[in-house]
Amino acid sequence: MKITLTGSDYNCILEYALKERPDEACGLIAGVDREDGVREIKKVYLLTNIDHTNEHFSIDPKEHLKSIKDMRANGLVPLGNWHSHPESPSRPSEEDKRLANDSKASYLILSLEDEDNPVLNAFHIEGPEGERSVRKEELEIL
């Protein structure tokens, strides 16, 4: 699957992730699944990592609910989530795979391991726990 993200939304994610270091930053992505097979991100949500750690994240439940209500009000659908890896590569950790419970979701991971060269990748994760498969998705920043 191909995913598109605007440059301004990418910059919002990057700036927020840099600001939240050394903790992981997190949020949701919303938009539309177009008929041509492209998953178009139309809005990113910058949410609070209530765990305040550099190893994992938990989204603030009140902010999560508020984001879902905003998506509905704007005719968008939830497409997945994003989070940063302040000190590791842009690929799902074992915990990321374990917690990936929505086989329809796209998971965007921003690595800040090399601050001068941040890397954002998108992944699809599915399968039973312990046997999850990870597939990199094509991500185009417009």
N, C-alpha and C positions, 0 to 999 in steps of 0.2 A: 504494500500500500504506500502511496505517496502522500506526504503531509506537507502543507504549506503554512508558513509562519511569516508575518510581516517583520521587516527589519526593526520597526519601532517596538513591536512586542518582544522580539529577541532582546533588544537593548533594555527593556523594562526588567526582563528576567535576569539578565546579566548584572545590571546595577543593583537589583535587590539581593541577589546571591552574594555579590561582593560586600554589600553592606551588612549582611547577616553573618559573615564569617566571624569566628571559626565554626559556627553552627551550620548545619544543612539548612538551606532555604527550601520552601516548598510552595506549591499552589496547584491550581486546577487549570485545565484548558477546555475551552468550549468553542463550538462552531457548528459546521454542517458537514455531513458526508454527501458529497456531490454525486450526481448520477454517473459522472465520468470516472468514478472510483477514487477521486482525490478527497482527502480529508482536510478540510480548510479550517484552520484555527482562526476564529474571528475575535476572540477575547481571551486574555490570560488573567488569572486571579493570583495575586500575591498574598499568601496566607501565612499565618503564624505557625511555626514549628513549636508546639507546646512542650516538646521533649528538651529543647535547647541543648542539643548535642551535635557533634560533627560526625556521628556514626549512623544516625537514622532520624526519621521524622515522624511526627504524628500531627495531622492537621487539626487545628482548633475546630471542634464540632459546631460551635455557633457560627463561625465564619464559613464553614463548609455548607451549612444549611442556607445561610444568607446568599452564598454564591449560586447554589442550585435554584433558589427563588429568582435571582437576577437572570440566570440563563433562561428560565421559563418565560419570564416577563419580556425578554428580548428575542424570543423565538429561536434560541440556540439549544443545542444538545450537549451534554457532557461528553467530551472526547477522551478524557483521561487526566493524568496529572503530570507535574514536572517537579523535579527536585535537583538540588546541587550536590555534588561530591566535592567538598572543599579540598580534599587531600588525596583523592583517588581518581582513576580513569572514568571516562564516560561509558560505563557498562553496568548492567544490573549486578548488584552484590547478591550474595546468597539470601540475605534478608529481604532485599527488593523482590527477588523471585518468590520467596515464601509468602510475602504479603500481597502479591499480585493476584487478586481474586476476581478480577473482571476481565474475561477473555476478549471483550470488545474494546477495551481501553488501549490507548497509546500511552507509553511511559517515556517522557522526555527526561534525559539526565544531562546536566551541565557539569562538566569537570572544570574545576579551578586549580587543578594540580599544577599546571604551568600558567600562572596568572597572565602572562603576556600572550598566551595562546589558548584561550578558553575553547572547549570543545562541547558542542551540543549534539547529541544523538537521540534518535527515537527508536523505541523498541516495542515489539508485540510479545507478550508473555502468556503462555497458555499451557494447559495440561494439569494432571493431578499433582497435588503437593508431593514434593520429593522427586518428581519427574518432569518438572516444568521445562518447556522448550522456550528458547529466546530467539527471536528473529529481528534483525535490524531492519527498520523501515526507512524508506527514502525520505529525507527531510530537506525541503527547499526553503531557504530564507529569502523572501522576496524584497 
